[in-house]
Amino acid sequence: MTVTNKSRRRVEQIALREPDGIERDSDAFGYDGLAPGRQRTFTVAGGAGVCTYEISVLFEEKDEDCCSDPLPIGQQNLCDDPRIIIHD
């Protein structure tokens, strides 16, 4: 899967949830997050045989210690289109 950050804020984490409720958090961004305008490709650990995920994003918050609340960005079949594009 490839994640592209087209927003104006740094993405701290992508959370993927299978339709049956199993959550898979990405740590693929490490300590640097995913800066605006950047892209990262990675494999969903334990995701073999699963295509559709509910996707949410945690953004960096300047005024707080860490991150926003998880913001849902939709449901996507990553087998058909393995690209996630994050917008404001």
PDB file of N, CA, C and O in Angstrom:
ATOM      1  N   MET A   1       0.841  -1.158   0.000  1.00  0.00           N
ATOM      2  CA  MET A   1       0.000   0.000   0.000  1.00  0.00           C
ATOM      3  C   MET A   1       0.889   1.225   0.000  1.00  0.00           C
ATOM      4  O   MET A   1       1.962   1.227   0.603  1.00  0.00           O
ATOM      5  N   THR A   2       0.436   2.268  -0.681  1.00  0.00           N
ATOM      6  CA  THR A   2       1.172   3.529  -0.735  1.00  0.00           C
ATOM      7  C   THR A   2       0.303   4.630  -0.140  1.00  0.00           C
ATOM      8  O   THR A   2      -0.857   4.790  -0.520  1.00  0.00           O
ATOM      9  N   VAL A   3       0.869   5.384   0.793  1.00  0.00           N
ATOM     10  CA  VAL A   3       0.163   6.496   1.421  1.00  0.00           C
ATOM     11  C   VAL A   3       0.816   7.784   0.961  1.00  0.00           C
ATOM     12  O   VAL A   3       2.035   7.935   1.049  1.00  0.00           O
ATOM     13  N   THR A   4       0.006   8.718   0.468  1.00  0.00           N
ATOM     14  CA  THR A   4       0.482  10.033   0.045  1.00  0.00           C
ATOM     15  C   THR A   4      -0.209  11.081   0.906  1.00  0.00           C
ATOM     16  O   THR A   4      -1.434  11.095   1.018  1.00  0.00           O
ATOM     17  N   ASN A   5       0.580  11.955   1.508  1.00  0.00           N
ATOM     18  CA  ASN A   5       0.034  13.011   2.354  1.00  0.00           C
ATOM     19  C   ASN A   5      -0.064  14.299   1.541  1.00  0.00           C
ATOM     20  O   ASN A   5       0.934  14.990   1.335  1.00  0.00           O
ATOM     21  N   LYS A   6      -1.279  14.618   1.079  1.00  0.00           N
ATOM     22  CA  LYS A   6      -1.518  15.865   0.355  1.00  0.00           C
ATOM     23  C   LYS A   6      -2.174  16.905   1.257  1.00  0.00           C
ATOM     24  O   LYS A   6      -2.710  17.901   0.773  1.00  0.00           O
ATOM     25  N   SER A   7      -2.132  16.674   2.561  1.00  0.00           N
ATOM     26  CA  SER A   7      -2.686  17.637   3.504  1.00  0.00           C
ATOM     27  C   SER A   7      -1.590  18.629   3.906  1.00  0.00           C
ATOM     28  O   SER A   7      -0.444  18.516   3.471  1.00  0.00           O
ATOM     29  N   ARG A   8      -1.963  19.599   4.738  1.00  0.00           N
ATOM     30  CA  ARG A   8      -0.992  20.582   5.223  1.00  0.00           C
ATOM     31  C   ARG A   8      -0.403  20.199   6.572  1.00  0.00           C
ATOM     32  O   ARG A   8       0.428  20.927   7.116  1.00  0.00           O
ATOM     33  N   ARG A   9      -0.829  19.053   7.120  1.00  0.00           N
ATOM     34  CA  ARG A   9      -0.342  18.619   8.430  1.00  0.00           C
ATOM     35  C   ARG A   9       0.404  17.300   8.319  1.00  0.00           C
ATOM     36  O   ARG A   9       0.164  16.510   7.406  1.00  0.00           O
ATOM     37  N   ARG A  10       1.299  17.077   9.244  1.00  0.00           N
ATOM     38  CA  ARG A  10       2.046  15.818   9.301  1.00  0.00           C
ATOM     39  C   ARG A  10       1.135  14.713   9.804  1.00  0.00           C
ATOM     40  O   ARG A  10       0.395  14.905  10.769  1.00  0.00           O
ATOM     41  N   VAL A  11       1.185  13.548   9.152  1.00  0.00           N
ATOM     42  CA  VAL A  11       0.425  12.377   9.566  1.00  0.00           C
ATOM     43  C   VAL A  11       1.295  11.576  10.523  1.00  0.00           C
ATOM     44  O   VAL A  11       2.429  11.222  10.201  1.00  0.00           O
ATOM     45  N   GLU A  12       0.751  11.295  11.703  1.00  0.00           N
ATOM     46  CA  GLU A  12       1.482  10.517  12.703  1.00  0.00           C
ATOM     47  C   GLU A  12       1.252   9.026  12.532  1.00  0.00           C
ATOM     48  O   GLU A  12       2.165   8.225  12.735  1.00  0.00           O
ATOM     49  N   GLN A  13       0.016   8.645  12.153  1.00  0.00           N
ATOM     50  CA  GLN A  13      -0.298   7.218  12.089  1.00  0.00           C
ATOM     51  C   GLN A  13      -1.515   6.992  11.200  1.00  0.00           C
ATOM     52  O   GLN A  13      -2.417   7.828  11.133  1.00  0.00           O
ATOM     53  N   ILE A  14      -1.526   5.858  10.526  1.00  0.00           N
ATOM     54  CA  ILE A  14      -2.679   5.368   9.773  1.00  0.00           C
ATOM     55  C   ILE A  14      -3.216   4.169  10.556  1.00  0.00           C
ATOM     56  O   ILE A  14      -2.451   3.281  10.931  1.00  0.00           O
ATOM     57  N   ALA A  15      -4.519   4.140  10.802  1.00  0.00           N
ATOM     58  CA  ALA A  15      -5.138   2.998  11.463  1.00  0.00           C
ATOM     59  C   ALA A  15      -6.064   2.313  10.467  1.00  0.00           C
ATOM     60  O   ALA A  15      -6.906   2.957   9.840  1.00  0.00           O
ATOM     61  N   LEU A  16      -5.901   1.022  10.330  1.00  0.00           N
ATOM     62  CA  LEU A  16      -6.729   0.216   9.429  1.00  0.00           C
ATOM     63  C   LEU A  16      -7.560  -0.729  10.276  1.00  0.00           C
ATOM     64  O   LEU A  16      -7.039  -1.392  11.173  1.00  0.00           O
ATOM     65  N   ARG A  17      -8.860  -0.792   9.989  1.00  0.00           N
ATOM     66  CA  ARG A  17      -9.722  -1.718  10.716  1.00  0.00           C
ATOM     67  C   ARG A  17     -10.468  -2.582   9.722  1.00  0.00           C
ATOM     68  O   ARG A  17     -11.129  -2.083   8.811  1.00  0.00           O
ATOM     69  N   GLU A  18     -10.352  -3.883   9.912  1.00  0.00           N
ATOM     70  CA  GLU A  18     -11.070  -4.825   9.064  1.00  0.00           C
ATOM     71  C   GLU A  18     -12.561  -4.735   9.367  1.00  0.00           C
ATOM     72  O   GLU A  18     -12.942  -4.296  10.452  1.00  0.00           O
ATOM     73  N   PRO A  19     -13.407  -5.141   8.427  1.00  0.00           N
ATOM     74  CA  PRO A  19     -14.852  -5.095   8.669  1.00  0.00           C
ATOM     75  C   PRO A  19     -15.294  -5.869   9.914  1.00  0.00           C
ATOM     76  O   PRO A  19     -16.317  -5.529  10.508  1.00  0.00           O
ATOM     77  N   ASP A  20     -14.546  -6.903  10.323  1.00  0.00           N
ATOM     78  CA  ASP A  20     -14.935  -7.650  11.523  1.00  0.00           C
ATOM     79  C   ASP A  20     -14.359  -7.046  12.799  1.00  0.00           C
ATOM     80  O   ASP A  20     -14.479  -7.632  13.875  1.00  0.00           O
ATOM     81  N   GLY A  21     -13.736  -5.878  12.682  1.00  0.00           N
ATOM     82  CA  GLY A  21     -13.309  -5.141  13.863  1.00  0.00           C
ATOM     83  C   GLY A  21     -11.871  -5.302  14.276  1.00  0.00           C
ATOM     84  O   GLY A  21     -11.464  -4.688  15.262  1.00  0.00           O
ATOM     85  N   ILE A  22     -11.069  -6.096  13.579  1.00  0.00           N
ATOM     86  CA  ILE A  22      -9.660  -6.255  13.946  1.00  0.00           C
ATOM     87  C   ILE A  22      -8.899  -5.009  13.484  1.00  0.00           C
ATOM     88  O   ILE A  22      -8.951  -4.646  12.309  1.00  0.00           O
ATOM     89  N   GLU A  23      -8.196  -4.359  14.411  1.00  0.00           N
ATOM     90  CA  GLU A  23      -7.455  -3.150  14.068  1.00  0.00           C
ATOM     91  C   GLU A  23      -5.999  -3.469  13.802  1.00  0.00           C
ATOM     92  O   GLU A  23      -5.390  -4.305  14.469  1.00  0.00           O
ATOM     93  N   ARG A  24      -5.454  -2.779  12.807  1.00  0.00           N
ATOM     94  CA  ARG A  24      -4.042  -2.924  12.459  1.00  0.00           C
ATOM     95  C   ARG A  24      -3.468  -1.520  12.351  1.00  0.00           C
ATOM     96  O   ARG A  24      -3.750  -0.806  11.389  1.00  0.00           O
ATOM     97  N   ASP A  25      -2.665  -1.119  13.330  1.00  0.00           N
ATOM     98  CA  ASP A  25      -2.062   0.209  13.304  1.00  0.00           C
ATOM     99  C   ASP A  25      -0.743   0.148  12.566  1.00  0.00           C
ATOM    100  O   ASP A  25       0.041  -0.785  12.741  1.00  0.00           O
ATOM    101  N   SER A  26      -0.508   1.144  11.745  1.00  0.00           N
ATOM    102  CA  SER A  26       0.771   1.195  11.046  1.00  0.00           C
ATOM    103  C   SER A  26       1.784   1.881  11.948  1.00  0.00           C
ATOM    104  O   SER A  26       1.459   2.875  12.598  1.00  0.00           O
ATOM    105  N   ASP A  27       2.984   1.374  11.996  1.00  0.00           N
ATOM    106  CA  ASP A  27       4.071   2.108  12.625  1.00  0.00           C
ATOM    107  C   ASP A  27       5.113   2.412  11.550  1.00  0.00           C
ATOM    108  O   ASP A  27       6.275   2.688  11.850  1.00  0.00           O
ATOM    109  N   ALA A  28       4.676   2.355  10.305  1.00  0.00           N
ATOM    110  CA  ALA A  28       5.592   2.504   9.182  1.00  0.00           C
ATOM    111  C   ALA A  28       6.159   3.910   9.054  1.00  0.00           C
ATOM    112  O   ALA A  28       7.128   4.116   8.323  1.00  0.00           O
ATOM    113  N   PHE A  29       5.574   4.881   9.752  1.00  0.00           N
ATOM    114  CA  PHE A  29       6.071   6.247   9.646  1.00  0.00           C
ATOM    115  C   PHE A  29       7.163   6.534  10.672  1.00  0.00           C
ATOM    116  O   PHE A  29       7.870   7.535  10.560  1.00  0.00           O
ATOM    117  N   GLY A  30       7.305   5.668  11.666  1.00  0.00           N
ATOM    118  CA  GLY A  30       8.356   5.843  12.659  1.00  0.00           C
ATOM    119  C   GLY A  30       8.207   7.140  13.429  1.00  0.00           C
ATOM    120  O   GLY A  30       7.094   7.639  13.597  1.00  0.00           O
ATOM    121  N   TYR A  31       9.315   7.689  13.899  1.00  0.00           N
ATOM    122  CA  TYR A  31       9.278   8.890  14.728  1.00  0.00           C
ATOM    123  C   TYR A  31       9.089  10.153  13.903  1.00  0.00           C
ATOM    124  O   TYR A  31       8.726  11.192  14.456  1.00  0.00           O
ATOM    125  N   ASP A  32       9.322  10.095  12.612  1.00  0.00           N
ATOM    126  CA  ASP A  32       9.251  11.289  11.787  1.00  0.00           C
ATOM    127  C   ASP A  32       7.872  11.566  11.220  1.00  0.00           C
ATOM    128  O   ASP A  32       7.649  12.640  10.662  1.00  0.00           O
ATOM    129  N   GLY A  33       6.942  10.637  11.343  1.00  0.00           N
ATOM    130  CA  GLY A  33       5.632  10.828  10.736  1.00  0.00           C
ATOM    131  C   GLY A  33       5.747  10.888   9.219  1.00  0.00           C
ATOM    132  O   GLY A  33       6.773  10.522   8.645  1.00  0.00           O
ATOM    133  N   LEU A  34       4.689  11.350   8.587  1.00  0.00           N
ATOM    134  CA  LEU A  34       4.675  11.513   7.134  1.00  0.00           C
ATOM    135  C   LEU A  34       4.370  12.973   6.853  1.00  0.00           C
ATOM    136  O   LEU A  34       3.233  13.421   6.998  1.00  0.00           O
ATOM    137  N   ALA A  35       5.392  13.708   6.451  1.00  0.00           N
ATOM    138  CA  ALA A  35       5.278  15.146   6.239  1.00  0.00           C
ATOM    139  C   ALA A  35       4.374  15.462   5.046  1.00  0.00           C
ATOM    140  O   ALA A  35       4.199  14.625   4.161  1.00  0.00           O
ATOM    141  N   PRO A  36       3.803  16.660   5.021  1.00  0.00           N
ATOM    142  CA  PRO A  36       3.014  17.074   3.864  1.00  0.00           C
ATOM    143  C   PRO A  36       3.820  16.932   2.575  1.00  0.00           C
ATOM    144  O   PRO A  36       4.998  17.284   2.517  1.00  0.00           O
ATOM    145  N   GLY A  37       3.157  16.407   1.543  1.00  0.00           N
ATOM    146  CA  GLY A  37       3.807  16.234   0.249  1.00  0.00           C
ATOM    147  C   GLY A  37       4.641  14.979   0.106  1.00  0.00           C
ATOM    148  O   GLY A  37       5.181  14.713  -0.968  1.00  0.00           O
ATOM    149  N   ARG A  38       4.753  14.206   1.168  1.00  0.00           N
ATOM    150  CA  ARG A  38       5.580  12.993   1.136  1.00  0.00           C
ATOM    151  C   ARG A  38       4.721  11.759   0.900  1.00  0.00           C
ATOM    152  O   ARG A  38       3.499  11.786   1.045  1.00  0.00           O
ATOM    153  N   GLN A  39       5.403  10.674   0.529  1.00  0.00           N
ATOM    154  CA  GLN A  39       4.750   9.414   0.214  1.00  0.00           C
ATOM    155  C   GLN A  39       5.552   8.277   0.832  1.00  0.00           C
ATOM    156  O   GLN A  39       6.778   8.356   0.919  1.00  0.00           O
ATOM    157  N   ARG A  40       4.868   7.221   1.260  1.00  0.00           N
ATOM    158  CA  ARG A  40       5.545   6.061   1.823  1.00  0.00           C
ATOM    159  C   ARG A  40       4.805   4.806   1.374  1.00  0.00           C
ATOM    160  O   ARG A  40       3.575   4.784   1.352  1.00  0.00           O
ATOM    161  N   THR A  41       5.542   3.772   1.020  1.00  0.00           N
ATOM    162  CA  THR A  41       4.971   2.487   0.634  1.00  0.00           C
ATOM    163  C   THR A  41       5.337   1.459   1.688  1.00  0.00           C
ATOM    164  O   THR A  41       6.487   1.397   2.125  1.00  0.00           O
ATOM    165  N   PHE A  42       4.361   0.647   2.103  1.00  0.00           N
ATOM    166  CA  PHE A  42       4.630  -0.389   3.084  1.00  0.00           C
ATOM    167  C   PHE A  42       3.600  -1.500   2.970  1.00  0.00           C
ATOM    168  O   PHE A  42       2.592  -1.361   2.278  1.00  0.00           O
ATOM    169  N   THR A  43       3.866  -2.604   3.657  1.00  0.00           N
ATOM    170  CA  THR A  43       3.006  -3.779   3.676  1.00  0.00           C
ATOM    171  C   THR A  43       2.201  -3.780   4.971  1.00  0.00           C
ATOM    172  O   THR A  43       2.727  -3.459   6.037  1.00  0.00           O
ATOM    173  N   VAL A  44       0.935  -4.139   4.874  1.00  0.00           N
ATOM    174  CA  VAL A  44       0.087  -4.243   6.059  1.00  0.00           C
ATOM    175  C   VAL A  44       0.381  -5.584   6.725  1.00  0.00           C
ATOM    176  O   VAL A  44       0.070  -6.643   6.182  1.00  0.00           O
ATOM    177  N   ALA A  45       0.981  -5.522   7.902  1.00  0.00           N
ATOM    178  CA  ALA A  45       1.318  -6.752   8.625  1.00  0.00           C
ATOM    179  C   ALA A  45       0.055  -7.526   8.968  1.00  0.00           C
ATOM    180  O   ALA A  45      -0.888  -6.963   9.522  1.00  0.00           O
ATOM    181  N   GLY A  46       0.032  -8.805   8.645  1.00  0.00           N
ATOM    182  CA  GLY A  46      -1.118  -9.647   8.936  1.00  0.00           C
ATOM    183  C   GLY A  46      -2.304  -9.399   8.033  1.00  0.00           C
ATOM    184  O   GLY A  46      -3.408  -9.862   8.322  1.00  0.00           O
ATOM    185  N   GLY A  47      -2.098  -8.678   6.946  1.00  0.00           N
ATOM    186  CA  GLY A  47      -3.206  -8.311   6.078  1.00  0.00           C
ATOM    187  C   GLY A  47      -3.438  -9.238   4.904  1.00  0.00           C
ATOM    188  O   GLY A  47      -4.289  -8.947   4.063  1.00  0.00           O
ATOM    189  N   ALA A  48      -2.715 -10.343   4.812  1.00  0.00           N
ATOM    190  CA  ALA A  48      -2.890 -11.268   3.685  1.00  0.00           C
ATOM    191  C   ALA A  48      -4.319 -11.790   3.662  1.00  0.00           C
ATOM    192  O   ALA A  48      -4.845 -12.229   4.684  1.00  0.00           O
ATOM    193  N   GLY A  49      -4.937 -11.740   2.503  1.00  0.00           N
ATOM    194  CA  GLY A  49      -6.295 -12.240   2.344  1.00  0.00           C
ATOM    195  C   GLY A  49      -7.377 -11.257   2.732  1.00  0.00           C
ATOM    196  O   GLY A  49      -8.562 -11.565   2.610  1.00  0.00           O
ATOM    197  N   VAL A  50      -6.995 -10.075   3.200  1.00  0.00           N
ATOM    198  CA  VAL A  50      -7.965  -9.040   3.560  1.00  0.00           C
ATOM    199  C   VAL A  50      -7.821  -7.911   2.552  1.00  0.00           C
ATOM    200  O   VAL A  50      -6.712  -7.463   2.264  1.00  0.00           O
ATOM    201  N   CYS A  51      -8.946  -7.454   2.018  1.00  0.00           N
ATOM    202  CA  CYS A  51      -8.884  -6.383   1.025  1.00  0.00           C
ATOM    203  C   CYS A  51      -9.477  -5.077   1.527  1.00  0.00           C
ATOM    204  O   CYS A  51      -8.878  -4.017   1.347  1.00  0.00           O
ATOM    205  N   THR A  52     -10.640  -5.138   2.152  1.00  0.00           N
ATOM    206  CA  THR A  52     -11.356  -3.922   2.522  1.00  0.00           C
ATOM    207  C   THR A  52     -11.062  -3.529   3.964  1.00  0.00           C
ATOM    208  O   THR A  52     -11.141  -4.346   4.881  1.00  0.00           O
ATOM    209  N   TYR A  53     -10.723  -2.262   4.136  1.00  0.00           N
ATOM    210  CA  TYR A  53     -10.417  -1.704   5.451  1.00  0.00           C
ATOM    211  C   TYR A  53     -11.147  -0.387   5.638  1.00  0.00           C
ATOM    212  O   TYR A  53     -11.365   0.359   4.683  1.00  0.00           O
ATOM    213  N   GLU A  54     -11.523  -0.110   6.881  1.00  0.00           N
ATOM    214  CA  GLU A  54     -11.909   1.237   7.275  1.00  0.00           C
ATOM    215  C   GLU A  54     -10.617   1.928   7.672  1.00  0.00           C
ATOM    216  O   GLU A  54      -9.828   1.383   8.443  1.00  0.00           O
ATOM    217  N   ILE A  55     -10.401   3.117   7.152  1.00  0.00           N
ATOM    218  CA  ILE A  55      -9.123   3.802   7.336  1.00  0.00           C
ATOM    219  C   ILE A  55      -9.341   5.076   8.137  1.00  0.00           C
ATOM    220  O   ILE A  55     -10.260   5.844   7.853  1.00  0.00           O
ATOM    221  N   SER A  56      -8.498   5.299   9.135  1.00  0.00           N
ATOM    222  CA  SER A  56      -8.502   6.566   9.854  1.00  0.00           C
ATOM    223  C   SER A  56      -7.069   7.039  10.037  1.00  0.00           C
ATOM    224  O   SER A  56      -6.119   6.263   9.939  1.00  0.00           O
ATOM    225  N   VAL A  57      -6.941   8.333  10.304  1.00  0.00           N
ATOM    226  CA  VAL A  57      -5.637   8.990  10.328  1.00  0.00           C
ATOM    227  C   VAL A  57      -5.473   9.770  11.628  1.00  0.00           C
ATOM    228  O   VAL A  57      -6.426  10.372  12.123  1.00  0.00           O
ATOM    229  N   LEU A  58      -4.271   9.758  12.173  1.00  0.00           N
ATOM    230  CA  LEU A  58      -3.913  10.634  13.284  1.00  0.00           C
ATOM    231  C   LEU A  58      -2.965  11.696  12.747  1.00  0.00           C
ATOM    232  O   LEU A  58      -1.925  11.379  12.169  1.00  0.00           O
ATOM    233  N   PHE A  59      -3.333  12.962  12.943  1.00  0.00           N
ATOM    234  CA  PHE A  59      -2.488  14.079  12.520  1.00  0.00           C
ATOM    235  C   PHE A  59      -1.718  14.630  13.704  1.00  0.00           C
ATOM    236  O   PHE A  59      -2.159  14.533  14.849  1.00  0.00           O
ATOM    237  N   GLU A  60      -0.568  15.207  13.419  1.00  0.00           N
ATOM    238  CA  GLU A  60       0.191  15.934  14.425  1.00  0.00           C
ATOM    239  C   GLU A  60      -0.613  17.158  14.836  1.00  0.00           C
ATOM    240  O   GLU A  60      -1.228  17.816  13.996  1.00  0.00           O
ATOM    241  N   GLU A  61      -0.606  17.461  16.125  1.00  0.00           N
ATOM    242  CA  GLU A  61      -1.242  18.667  16.642  1.00  0.00           C
ATOM    243  C   GLU A  61      -0.166  19.545  17.252  1.00  0.00           C
ATOM    244  O   GLU A  61       0.558  19.106  18.145  1.00  0.00           O
ATOM    245  N   LYS A  62      -0.053  20.758  16.792  1.00  0.00           N
ATOM    246  CA  LYS A  62       1.004  21.662  17.262  1.00  0.00           C
ATOM    247  C   LYS A  62       0.816  22.081  18.728  1.00  0.00           C
ATOM    248  O   LYS A  62       1.796  22.254  19.453  1.00  0.00           O
ATOM    249  N   ASP A  63      -0.442  22.243  19.164  1.00  0.00           N
ATOM    250  CA  ASP A  63      -0.708  22.771  20.498  1.00  0.00           C
ATOM    251  C   ASP A  63      -0.778  21.699  21.572  1.00  0.00           C
ATOM    252  O   ASP A  63      -0.950  22.016  22.749  1.00  0.00           O
ATOM    253  N   GLU A  64      -0.649  20.445  21.190  1.00  0.00           N
ATOM    254  CA  GLU A  64      -0.786  19.368  22.165  1.00  0.00           C
ATOM    255  C   GLU A  64       0.460  18.484  22.144  1.00  0.00           C
ATOM    256  O   GLU A  64       1.370  18.692  21.342  1.00  0.00           O
ATOM    257  N   ASP A  65       0.485  17.500  23.035  1.00  0.00           N
ATOM    258  CA  ASP A  65       1.650  16.628  23.150  1.00  0.00           C
ATOM    259  C   ASP A  65       1.814  15.679  21.981  1.00  0.00           C
ATOM    260  O   ASP A  65       2.936  15.284  21.664  1.00  0.00           O
ATOM    261  N   CYS A  66       0.720  15.302  21.330  1.00  0.00           N
ATOM    262  CA  CYS A  66       0.868  14.290  20.286  1.00  0.00           C
ATOM    263  C   CYS A  66      -0.018  14.549  19.104  1.00  0.00           C
ATOM    264  O   CYS A  66       0.376  15.225  18.154  1.00  0.00           O
ATOM    265  N   CYS A  67      -1.211  14.017  19.160  1.00  0.00           N
ATOM    266  CA  CYS A  67      -1.959  13.835  17.923  1.00  0.00           C
ATOM    267  C   CYS A  67      -3.425  14.205  18.077  1.00  0.00           C
ATOM    268  O   CYS A  67      -3.944  14.361  19.182  1.00  0.00           O
ATOM    269  N   SER A  68      -4.066  14.337  16.931  1.00  0.00           N
ATOM    270  CA  SER A  68      -5.509  14.534  16.908  1.00  0.00           C
ATOM    271  C   SER A  68      -6.199  13.242  17.300  1.00  0.00           C
ATOM    272  O   SER A  68      -5.562  12.194  17.413  1.00  0.00           O
ATOM    273  N   ASP A  69      -7.500  13.322  17.506  1.00  0.00           N
ATOM    274  CA  ASP A  69      -8.283  12.093  17.615  1.00  0.00           C
ATOM    275  C   ASP A  69      -8.261  11.436  16.243  1.00  0.00           C
ATOM    276  O   ASP A  69      -8.070  12.119  15.237  1.00  0.00           O
ATOM    277  N   PRO A  70      -8.455  10.113  16.184  1.00  0.00           N
ATOM    278  CA  PRO A  70      -8.474   9.464  14.865  1.00  0.00           C
ATOM    279  C   PRO A  70      -9.583  10.042  13.989  1.00  0.00           C
ATOM    280  O   PRO A  70     -10.737  10.125  14.409  1.00  0.00           O
ATOM    281  N   LEU A  71      -9.226  10.435  12.783  1.00  0.00           N
ATOM    282  CA  LEU A  71     -10.188  10.988  11.844  1.00  0.00           C
ATOM    283  C   LEU A  71     -10.465   9.974  10.755  1.00  0.00           C
ATOM    284  O   LEU A  71      -9.560   9.617  10.000  1.00  0.00           O
ATOM    285  N   PRO A  72     -11.718   9.496  10.658  1.00  0.00           N
ATOM    286  CA  PRO A  72     -12.014   8.509   9.618  1.00  0.00           C
ATOM    287  C   PRO A  72     -11.909   9.132   8.239  1.00  0.00           C
ATOM    288  O   PRO A  72     -12.399  10.238   8.013  1.00  0.00           O
ATOM    289  N   ILE A  73     -11.272   8.425   7.316  1.00  0.00           N
ATOM    290  CA  ILE A  73     -11.188   8.932   5.949  1.00  0.00           C
ATOM    291  C   ILE A  73     -11.918   8.025   4.970  1.00  0.00           C
ATOM    292  O   ILE A  73     -11.914   8.286   3.767  1.00  0.00           O
ATOM    293  N   GLY A  74     -12.546   6.962   5.467  1.00  0.00           N
ATOM    294  CA  GLY A  74     -13.369   6.137   4.598  1.00  0.00           C
ATOM    295  C   GLY A  74     -13.005   4.675   4.617  1.00  0.00           C
ATOM    296  O   GLY A  74     -12.142   4.224   5.370  1.00  0.00           O
ATOM    297  N   GLN A  75     -13.701   3.948   3.755  1.00  0.00           N
ATOM    298  CA  GLN A  75     -13.465   2.523   3.591  1.00  0.00           C
ATOM    299  C   GLN A  75     -12.928   2.304   2.185  1.00  0.00           C
ATOM    300  O   GLN A  75     -13.384   2.937   1.233  1.00  0.00           O
ATOM    301  N   GLN A  76     -11.966   1.412   2.060  1.00  0.00           N
ATOM    302  CA  GLN A  76     -11.328   1.213   0.758  1.00  0.00           C
ATOM    303  C   GLN A  76     -10.913  -0.236   0.577  1.00  0.00           C
ATOM    304  O   GLN A  76     -10.474  -0.898   1.517  1.00  0.00           O
ATOM    305  N   ASN A  77     -11.062  -0.716  -0.656  1.00  0.00           N
ATOM    306  CA  ASN A  77     -10.575  -2.033  -1.034  1.00  0.00           C
ATOM    307  C   ASN A  77      -9.135  -1.840  -1.517  1.00  0.00           C
ATOM    308  O   ASN A  77      -8.905  -1.359  -2.627  1.00  0.00           O
ATOM    309  N   LEU A  78      -8.178  -2.214  -0.680  1.00  0.00           N
ATOM    310  CA  LEU A  78      -6.763  -2.013  -1.004  1.00  0.00           C
ATOM    311  C   LEU A  78      -6.246  -3.030  -2.008  1.00  0.00           C
ATOM    312  O   LEU A  78      -5.159  -2.849  -2.557  1.00  0.00           O
ATOM    313  N   CYS A  79      -7.002  -4.101  -2.262  1.00  0.00           N
ATOM    314  CA  CYS A  79      -6.603  -5.052  -3.300  1.00  0.00           C
ATOM    315  C   CYS A  79      -6.858  -4.450  -4.687  1.00  0.00           C
ATOM    316  O   CYS A  79      -6.070  -4.651  -5.610  1.00  0.00           O
ATOM    317  N   ASP A  80      -7.958  -3.715  -4.824  1.00  0.00           N
ATOM    318  CA  ASP A  80      -8.281  -3.064  -6.098  1.00  0.00           C
ATOM    319  C   ASP A  80      -7.429  -1.825  -6.337  1.00  0.00           C
ATOM    320  O   ASP A  80      -6.991  -1.570  -7.459  1.00  0.00           O
ATOM    321  N   ASP A  81      -7.192  -1.044  -5.260  1.00  0.00           N
ATOM    322  CA  ASP A  81      -6.410   0.187  -5.377  1.00  0.00           C
ATOM    323  C   ASP A  81      -5.611   0.354  -4.098  1.00  0.00           C
ATOM    324  O   ASP A  81      -6.163   0.791  -3.088  1.00  0.00           O
ATOM    325  N   PRO A  82      -4.318   0.018  -4.108  1.00  0.00           N
ATOM    326  CA  PRO A  82      -3.516   0.051  -2.892  1.00  0.00           C
ATOM    327  C   PRO A  82      -2.960   1.440  -2.543  1.00  0.00           C
ATOM    328  O   PRO A  82      -1.962   1.552  -1.832  1.00  0.00           O
ATOM    329  N   ARG A  83      -3.614   2.494  -3.047  1.00  0.00           N
ATOM    330  CA  ARG A  83      -3.154   3.857  -2.743  1.00  0.00           C
ATOM    331  C   ARG A  83      -4.118   4.528  -1.781  1.00  0.00           C
ATOM    332  O   ARG A  83      -5.334   4.477  -1.963  1.00  0.00           O
ATOM    333  N   ILE A  84      -3.560   5.159  -0.755  1.00  0.00           N
ATOM    334  CA  ILE A  84      -4.330   5.998   0.160  1.00  0.00           C
ATOM    335  C   ILE A  84      -3.797   7.411  -0.007  1.00  0.00           C
ATOM    336  O   ILE A  84      -2.606   7.660   0.183  1.00  0.00           O
ATOM    337  N   ILE A  85      -4.674   8.328  -0.360  1.00  0.00           N
ATOM    338  CA  ILE A  85      -4.280   9.729  -0.541  1.00  0.00           C
ATOM    339  C   ILE A  85      -5.017  10.548   0.505  1.00  0.00           C
ATOM    340  O   ILE A  85      -6.248  10.559   0.542  1.00  0.00           O
ATOM    341  N   ILE A  86      -4.261  11.234   1.353  1.00  0.00           N
ATOM    342  CA  ILE A  86      -4.825  11.999   2.453  1.00  0.00           C
ATOM    343  C   ILE A  86      -4.882  13.465   2.051  1.00  0.00           C
ATOM    344  O   ILE A  86      -3.875  14.055   1.659  1.00  0.00           O
ATOM    345  N   HIS A  87      -6.073  14.043   2.154  1.00  0.00           N
ATOM    346  CA  HIS A  87      -6.306  15.455   1.831  1.00  0.00           C
ATOM    347  C   HIS A  87      -6.770  16.180   3.087  1.00  0.00           C
ATOM    348  O   HIS A  87      -7.172  15.549   4.064  1.00  0.00           O
ATOM    349  N   ASP A  88      -6.714  17.499   3.057  1.00  0.00           N
ATOM    350  CA  ASP A  88      -7.299  18.318   4.141  1.00  0.00           C
ATOM    351  C   ASP A  88      -8.792  18.221   4.092  1.00  0.00           C
ATOM    352  O   ASP A  88      -9.478  18.831   4.913  1.00  0.00           O
TER     353      ASP A  88
END
